[in-house]
Amino acid sequence: MRRYGLIALLLAVVVLGAAGFFLATRADADLGAEKPEARLPGVSLVAAADGALAANKAPAAKETNSESVTYDRWTVNCRAEAGKAGGKKCSATNRIVDQKTGKSLFVWVIGKDSQNNLVSYFQTPTGVLIGDGLTLILGEDENYKIDFRSCDNRRCEATIRMSGTLIEKIVELDKLSVKIVSTTGYNLVFNIDNGGIRDVFRVL
């Protein structure tokens, strides 16, 4: 009986040892196996990430040459894209600024439209009667009424194509005015120092 008991004990040890070796070998194989790459339909995650990064990149900025020159109350800004034909594009700006806040109360910009016509752009505060438009006052009896093009909660804008006659009159004036009407019915007048305007039209 002791002989059979010893033999049974040895067989149990051998079986347990073999089972332990098999389990250890299986675990090592599982750890060493390469897991399949997670994929989007037809696209790996790596490729998808690269595409997302490329999509988020801002387009390369165009190289431009710019310059700014001040003529009395007017500032002329010109810029040209490198390697682009057609010369430089210029515009001139005259501002009336709040001395306390530094914010622009009134802005007048002269430039050219896509047809190369000289155009005046005016920016005024809000709270105006849109139907009354903006009045460019050149003299006691000479006014130009300009319709507002747009108005939001920050500004109102008006534009006018500048005829040769209007240009000839403006260049002769050292001072002129712009009038708008507030929603409360009051006239708001901006007196504009027009110094430097001759140089502006020479450059534009």
C-alpha positions in Angstrom: 0.0 0.0 0.0 2.8 2.4 0.8 4.3 1.7 -2.6 1.1 2.5 -4.4 0.6 5.7 -2.3 4.1 6.9 -3.2 3.6 6.2 -6.9 0.3 8.2 -6.8 2.0 11.1 -5.1 4.8 11.2 -7.8 2.2 11.2 -10.6 0.3 14.1 -9.0 3.5 16.2 -8.8 4.3 15.5 -12.4 0.8 16.4 -13.6 0.7 19.6 -11.6 4.2 20.6 -12.9 3.2 20.0 -16.5 0.0 22.0 -16.0 1.9 24.9 -14.5 4.4 24.9 -17.3 1.6 24.9 -19.9 -0.2 27.9 -18.3 3.0 29.9 -17.9 3.9 29.2 -21.6 0.4 30.3 -22.7 0.6 33.5 -20.6 4.0 34.4 -22.2 2.6 33.8 -25.6 -0.4 36.1 -25.0 1.8 38.9 -23.6 4.2 38.7 -26.6 1.5 38.5 -29.3 1.0 41.6 -31.3 -2.5 43.0 -30.8 -4.4 44.0 -33.9 -4.4 47.8 -34.8 -7.7 49.5 -34.1 -8.9 51.0 -37.4 -11.5 53.2 -38.9 -13.1 51.9 -42.1 -10.1 51.6 -44.4 -7.9 54.0 -42.4 -5.6 53.4 -39.6 -5.8 55.6 -36.5 -2.3 56.9 -37.2 -3.3 58.0 -40.6 -6.5 59.5 -39.3 -4.6 61.5 -36.7 -2.2 62.8 -39.3 -5.1 63.9 -41.4 -6.8 65.7 -38.6 -3.6 67.6 -37.8 -3.1 68.6 -41.4 -6.7 69.8 -41.6 -6.2 72.0 -38.5 -3.1 73.7 -39.8 -3.7 77.3 -40.9 -3.0 78.1 -44.5 0.4 79.6 -45.1 0.2 83.4 -44.9 0.9 85.3 -48.1 4.1 87.3 -48.0 3.2 91.0 -48.3 5.1 94.2 -48.5 3.4 97.1 -46.7 4.1 100.7 -45.9 2.4 103.6 -44.1 2.8 107.3 -44.7 1.1 110.2 -42.9 0.1 113.3 -44.7 -1.1 115.7 -42.0 -4.5 114.3 -40.9 -4.5 111.5 -43.4 -2.6 108.2 -43.2 -2.0 106.2 -46.4 -1.5 102.5 -46.1 -0.2 100.5 -49.1 0.5 96.8 -49.5 1.5 94.5 -52.3 1.6 90.7 -52.3 5.0 89.4 -53.2 5.2 88.0 -56.8 1.7 89.2 -57.6 1.2 91.4 -60.6 -1.0 94.5 -60.5 1.0 96.8 -58.3 0.2 97.8 -54.7 -3.2 98.6 -53.2 -3.5 101.8 -51.2 -6.1 103.4 -49.0 -6.2 106.6 -46.9 -7.8 107.0 -43.5 -8.8 110.1 -41.5 -10.1 109.4 -37.9 -11.7 111.4 -35.2 -10.8 109.8 -31.9 -12.3 110.2 -28.4 -9.4 111.7 -26.4 -10.5 110.0 -23.2 -11.0 106.4 -24.4 -8.8 106.4 -27.6 -11.7 104.9 -29.5 -12.6 106.0 -33.0 -15.8 108.1 -33.1 -15.7 108.7 -36.9 -13.7 107.1 -39.7 -13.3 108.2 -43.3 -11.5 105.9 -45.7 -10.7 106.6 -49.3 -9.7 103.7 -51.6 -10.5 102.0 -54.9 -13.1 99.4 -55.6 -12.7 96.3 -57.9 -13.3 98.5 -60.9 -10.5 100.9 -59.9 -13.0 103.7 -59.0 -12.3 105.9 -56.1 -14.7 105.3 -53.2 -15.3 106.9 -49.9 -16.2 104.8 -46.9 -17.6 106.3 -43.7 -18.0 104.7 -40.3 -20.1 106.3 -37.6 -21.5 105.4 -34.2 -24.8 103.6 -34.0 -28.1 105.1 -32.7 -28.8 107.0 -35.8 -31.8 107.5 -38.1 -30.9 105.2 -41.0 -33.4 106.8 -43.3 -31.7 110.2 -43.0 -28.4 108.8 -44.1 -25.1 110.7 -43.7 -24.6 114.2 -45.1 -21.2 115.3 -46.3 -21.1 119.1 -45.9 -18.7 120.9 -48.3 -20.1 124.4 -47.8 -23.1 126.3 -46.6 -25.2 125.4 -49.7 -23.3 122.3 -51.0 -24.2 118.9 -49.4 -24.0 115.3 -50.5 -26.5 112.9 -48.9 -25.1 109.4 -48.7 -27.3 106.4 -47.8 -26.2 104.0 -45.0 -25.2 100.7 -46.4 -25.3 98.8 -43.1 -25.8 99.3 -39.4 -25.3 96.9 -36.4 -24.8 97.3 -32.7 -21.3 98.6 -33.1 -21.2 100.9 -36.1 -23.0 102.2 -39.2 -21.4 102.4 -42.6 -22.0 104.5 -45.7 -20.2 104.5 -49.0 -20.1 106.7 -52.1 -18.3 106.5 -55.4 -16.3 109.6 -55.9 -16.9 111.5 -59.1 -14.3 113.8 -60.6 -16.4 116.8 -59.6 -16.6 115.7 -55.9 -12.8 115.0 -55.8 -12.0 118.5 -57.2 -14.2 120.1 -54.5 -12.8 118.0 -51.7 -9.1 118.8 -52.5 -9.8 122.5 -52.2 -11.1 122.2 -48.6 -9.0 122.3 -45.5 -12.0 121.6 -43.4 -15.4 120.0 -44.0 -18.2 118.3 -42.0 -20.3 115.2 -41.8 -23.7 115.2 -40.2 -25.8 112.3 -38.9 -29.1 112.4 -37.1 -29.5 110.5 -33.8 -32.6 108.4 -33.0 -33.6 111.1 -30.5 -33.7 113.7 -33.4 -30.5 115.6 -32.6 -28.0 116.5 -35.3 -24.5 115.0 -34.7 -21.8 116.9 -36.6 -18.2 115.8 -37.1 -15.9 118.6 -38.1 -13.0 117.1 -40.2 -9.6 118.5 -40.5 -8.8 117.7 -44.2 -5.1 118.6 -44.2 -3.0 116.4 -46.5 -5.9 115.5 -48.8 -4.0 116.7 -51.9 -1.2 114.3 -51.2 -3.7 111.5 -50.6 -5.1 111.8 -54.1 -1.7 112.1 -55.6 -0.7 108.7 -54.1 -4.0 107.0 -54.7 
